[in-house]
Amino acid sequence: MKLVRLFSMFLIAATMLTSCDFFRSLVGKPTSKDLERMRIEAQAKKQRQLDSIKKAKADSLALIAAMEAEKNALKDRFYVVLGSFKVQDNADRMHKFLEKNNYTPRTIKFKNGFELVSAASTNNLQEALRILDELLEYEYCPDDVWVYDVRQELHE
């Protein structure tokens, strides 16, 4: 009899401490429905965090792209072009050469794949032509110097 009573007490205690929702709710523990709801909420929270991180990354990339576009935007209308190059190294050499000779060179990418290197830029056509004439006096200046008008929209 004592053994049956001990076994019964053990069975009751084991039942109360196991996953039986009725007994779990009696002692204030979460039921299986509560646990499932908490699991779903945790997943939703994690997904919101991941979405937030993805949005922040996309926003950062968009900001970088906008900053690059701003940096590459042609601010003046006329550019005095000293060379048009298909090979990047040649454009870089001309760019460095102009910097060394106290000009403010600018590389402009054209839609056809060429890169133009300008020695100066301005919003005034007469000023651009004056700079072109000035450049033609130098020995290093090629004969085919020209003025590019950005309204032609040949650049990227």
Secondary structure, 3 states (H helix, E strand, C coil): CHHHHHHHHHHHHHHHHCCCHHHHHHCCCCCHHHHHHHHHHHHHHHHHHHHHHHHHHHHHHHHHHHHHHHHHCCCCCEEEEEEEECCHHHHHHHHHHHHHCCCCCEEEEECCCCEEEEEEEECCHHHHHHHHHHHHCCCCCCCCCEEEEHHHCCEC
